[in-house]
Amino acid sequence: MKEEQIIAHFGKKNPFKTPDGYFEGLTSRVMSQIPENEVVMTPRHRSKIWMYVAASFCGLLVLGTLISQTVTTDSEMPMELAQENNQLEDSSYLEDMVDYALISDAMIYYEYMSDEE
């Protein structure tokens, strides 16, 4: 149906009406339905809050323990192991640089042999 057909059938008259005097006593009726008692926090609500606080504290404690273990294990690494790690990192760095520079094995061999002569 088009809008013109609806207007022709029903007209432009608003079918909805409010009762007489409805808005005059509305405020007093709404205020009478609101309870005057204050909201009291029950022990159940308080225990939930304390449970959340305790869970947060435990989470921070676990996180702190993990971080401290990570820091101490890195600083307590034996010197030989640390040197091996540095050598591995240095060689991998050089390999990455050679790959990045597009240097082939033949070029490296040529340079090595030309330095010895």
ABEGO torsion letter per residue (X at the ends): XBAAAAAAAAEABBABBBBBGAAAAAAAAAAAABBABBBBBBAAAAAAAAAAAAAAAAAAAAAAAAAAAAAAAAAABBAAAAAAAAAAAAAAAAAAAAAAAGBBAAAAAAAAAAAAX
